[in-house]
Amino acid sequence: MDSALPPPASPHRLPAGQQPGGPFTALAPMQDVTDLAFMRVITRYGAPDFFFTEFFRVHAQSRPEKHILRSIDENETGRPVFAQLIGEDLSHLARTAGELLRHSVAGIDLNLGCPAPKVYKKNVGGGLLRDPDRIGEILATLRAAVPGRFTVKMRIGFDSTDHFDRVIDLVNEHHVDLLSVHGRTVKEMYRSEVHYDFIARAAARARCPVLANGNVTSAARAAVILDETRAAGVMIGRHAIRNPWIFRQCREQFAGQPVTPVTLGDVRDYIEHLFRATQLPGIPERAHVNKMKKYLNFVGQSVDSSGAFLHDMRRAETEAELFALCDRHLLAEPSRLFAAEPYPGVIARPNCETPEAVTDGCSLESVTA
């Protein structure tokens, strides 16, 4: 009879959340976004319970990237930071995990979800979802290499959900401590509706807590998603770029408290701090303004229903021009509310947009809403 019992729950307790007994919140790992500077800015407005780094690329010649290590070693936000890996070479995944465990990480996270073609064609990230046997080998290797918390972020399949239950069973077999599920397949990228029924299926089948990821647009929406999926919390990516108050607002929503409103004046403050925090020595002014546009393409979705802010912002070439238009659009009515949800039809189209629209775990340069 013992053989019929379900696998035991994961043995490693997660770090405590900021709201005892409440659902967890996490900032999704986003390449070229979730660096030390962005974590610091997010914390100013309300940190998530957990941070996840940009992915560390793992291969024979790889060493943990120094700029990503800074988001661990110099992190003074007070929140746990999980280090994410992407790769498929067993020995080098184990080696890299060991190297990262010498730093102050809350755990090691495996990327099984990145939908960028240049990534999945190398059979890493979301590409691994085509090969559950290989996933099993990787999970076994990393579980053996990581004595503490080992977590996974996945999509619900590559071009179908045929392997979904098998992957969840592998997560159970190898005692993963936390599972984040983006409710789309790799091929659906960010274009389809989110399949929350599969997140609910993961939450019911997995023996570890599950975070729901995908179109968590607001605190109110987060509460609906949690009610629908019975997940242990939410992981938020691009909508935290748009609204860095979202994690604080989620905690208020979950506790049944009034949700703090955000004004356009508050947004102007956020843009100022984001600009200064992400400014690097030696980077030309025009280059930094262009980098800011990639963040502001999301912010602009909640500024006005006409898209006028986005239209003007995309044409700025200097710091002075950028802040002049911010003042014009945001400080003319500084007490007007910033929309909790993106305005319908106001689409984020970064200036480096490509047909391969990717966000979580991949480059912001090719994101669409």
N, C-alpha and C positions, 0 to 999 in steps of 0.2 A: 504493500500500500504506500510505503514511503516514496517509491519511485513516481507515484502519480501526483505528489505534492508539487506546487509551483516553485520555481527557483526562489531562494531567499532574497529578501530586499537587500539593496546595496548597503554595505556596512559603514560607509563613511557619511557622517552627517554634513549637510551643507552649512556654510557660514550663516549666521543669523541674519535675517532681514531687518530692515529698519522699523518694520511694523510687526511686533510680535504676533504670531499666529495668522498674519495676513498673507495674501498672495505675494510671490516674489516678483520683482521687476528686474530686467536686465537690458543693457545696451547691446544691441547686436554688433558683432564684429564686422566692420566695413573697411575694406582696404583703402588707404589714403585718406581715411576719415578718423577712425577711432585711435588716434595717437594721443600722446600725453597732453598736448595743448587742448584738444577737443574734450578729453576727459575732465580737465581742469575747468573748462568753460561750462560744461554740463553740470558739474558739481556746484557751481555758483548759483544755479537756478533750481537745483534739486537732484542729487545723485541717484542713480539706480541702486538696487541692492547689489548687483554684480556687474562688473565690467568684463568684456572679452577683448583681447588684443586683435589687431590685424593678424592675418595668418603668417606664421613663420614657414617659409618654403623649405621643404626637406628633400635633399637629394645627396648624392655622394660627396659633392664639393661644398655643401651648404654649411654655414654656421649661423647661429641666431643673429638676425639683423640688429645692429646696434640701435637704430632709431626706434625699433619696436621694443627692445629691452628697456629703453628709457621710460616707456609707459608703465613698466613694472618697477624698476629700480628707483625712479624719482617720483613715484606716485604718492602724493600726500593727500589724496581725496578721502582717505579713511575707509574706502570700500574695497572688497576683495577683487583681485584681477586674475582671471583665468587666461592662460596662454594657449592660443589656438595653433595647431599644426595642420599643414596640408602636404600630402605626399603619399607614397605607396610602398616605398622601400622599407622592409621590416627592420633591418639592422640600423638604418639611419634614422628611422622614426624613434626607435628605442634610444639611440645615442642622443638625439636632440632632446627628447623628453628628459633624459638624465641631466643634460646641460641646463635645461630650463629649471629643473627642480632645485638647482643651486641658488636660484633667485627667489624672491618673496612672492611666489605664485600661489593662488588659492587652489589651483588644479591645472590639469592638462586637458585641452579640448581638441577633438578631432573634427575637421571639416569634411562632411559628407554631403555638401549642398551647393558649393559654388557653381553657378550655371554658365559661366563664361566659356564659350567654345574653346578658347585657347587654353583653358584649364582642363575641361573635361576630356578633350582630345588626348591629353597625356594620362588619362585614366586616374586622375586624382579629383578631389572635391566631389562634385555631383556625378562625375564619370564613374566612380566606384559603385554607384547604385545599380549598375548593370551586372555586377559581379559579386553576389552575396558571399560566395566562398572566400574571395579575397578580403572582403570586409571582415569575415570571421577571423582570418589570419591576423589582420591588422589589430582588431580589438583584443585578441589573445596576447599579441606582442606588447601592446601598450598597457594592458591591464597588468601584465607581469612586470613591466618597467616602471609603473607608477604606483608606489605604495599608498599614496593618498588618493585625493579625488581625481577621477577620470570621467570626463564628460564628452558628449557628442552633439553636434549640430547637423541635422539632416533635412533633406527634402523627402517628399513622399514617394519618389521614384524617379527614374530617368525619363523615359517616354511613356511609361505606364506605371501602374501601382502593383504590378504582379508580384514583386518581391517584398512588398511593404511588411507583411506580417513576419516574413522570414527575418528581415533586418531587425524588427523589434524583438524577436525571439533571441537573436544574437546579442542584442543589447542586454537582455536579461541573463543570458548564459555567461557573459563576461562581466557581469556586475558593474555596469556603468552607473555612475552616481547621479547624473542629471542628463536629461535628453531634451534638446530644443528642436522643435519640429516646425519647419516652414511648410505651410499647407499647399504647396504647388509642386509639380514635377519640375525637373531640370528644363525640359523642353518648353514648359509653359512660361519659364522665366518670370516676368512680372506682369504678363499681359492678361492672364485669366483671373477669374474669381478665386479666392482662397478656399480650399476644400477643408473647412473646419471639421467636417465629419471624420476625416482621417486623423486630425489632431485628437479628437475625442476618442477615436479607436486606439491611438497610441497611449493616451492617458489611462485607458481602461486595461490595456494589455501589458504595458511596461511596469516593471517592479521598482522603478525609480521615479522621482518627480519629473514632470514634463512641462516645458515652457511652450506656450503657443506663440508662433511667429507668423507674421504676414498681415499687412493692412491693419495693424493696431494703430488707428488714426487719432484716437483721443481717449481720455479716461473713461468716458461713457461707453465708448466702443470696446475698450478693454474689459469692462465689467460684463458686457453682453457676451463677448468671446469666452470669458471664463465660465459664465453660466452655461454656455452651449457646449463647451469642451470638457469641463471639469478638470482643466489643467491646473497645475500648481502655481502658475504665474504667467507673465507675458514677457516676451523679448521684443524690443522695438528698435528699428533701424532708422530708415529715412525720415520717419515722422518725428523722431527725436532731433534730427537736424532742423526740421521745420519749426518744432516747438520744444525747446529744451526744458520747459516747465512740466512736460508730460509725466515724468516719473513722480514728481511731487503731487501732481493732480491725480494720478492713479491712486496713490496712497490715500488721499483725501476721499476719493470716490469709494474705494474699498471699505473705508472706515465709516461711511455714511455721513461724511462731513461736507460742508459746502466746498465746491471746487474753486480754487483761486482763479479769478479772471485775469487775463493778460491783455494789456492795452498796446496800442501802436507805439506809445512812448517806451514801454517796456521792451518792445522789439528793437527799437532804435538802440537801446542800451546793450542788448544782446549782440547786435551787429558790430557795435564799437568794440566790445570785448573780444568777439571772435576774430575780428580783423587784427587787433593788437596781439592776441595770443598766438595766432598762426603765422605772424610775420617773422621771417627768418633773415638773418644777416646776409647780405650779398645777393638777395633775390631782387631782380628789377621790379620797380613799382608796377609796371604793366602786367607782369607775370603774377604778382600777388593779387592784383585786382581780378584777373581772370580766375585765379583759384577761388576767390570769394564768390564769384558768380556761381560756382558749382554748389556752394551752400545756399546762396540766396535764391536759386531756382526753386528750392523747396520752401524757404521762408515766404516767398512771394505768393505761394498758393493760398495763403490765408490773409493776405493784406487787403486785397480788393477783388471784387467779383469780375471786374473788367479785364484784369491782367495788365493794367497800366503800369504798375510797379515793375513787373517782369519785363515789359517792353522797354522801359527806360533803362533799367538796370543792365540789360544785355548790351547796351550801347556805351556804357561807361568805359573809359580807358585810363583814367587817373584816379588816385585816391580822392582828390578834391571833387571830381565829377561824381564819384560813387556816393560820397557822403552828402553832397548837395541834393542829389535825387532822393536819398534816404530821408533827409530833412523835409523835403517837399512832400513826400508821400506819407511820412510817419509822424512828423511833428506839426503838420497843419491842424490835425485833430488828435493830439496825443492821448486823449482819454477814450477815444473810440476803441471798441474791443477788437482784438485780433481773433479771427474766427477759429473756433476749436477744431473744426473739420476743414479740409481743403475745399475751396469753392468749386462747385461742379464745373468742369470744362476748363479750369485753369491748370494747365499741364506744365510740369517741370520738364524743360528741354535744355539740359546743359549745353554749353557752347561746343563741347567735344562729343556730342551725342553720336552714337553709332546704332545700327539696327540691333546689335546685341546688347540689350538693356540689362544691366546688372547692378546690384547694390550689395547686399549683405555678403561679406566675405570676399568681395571683388572690388573693382575700381569704380570710384564715384564718377570718373570721367565719362562713363557711358550709361548713366542712369536716366530712366524716365519714370514718371509717376506710376 
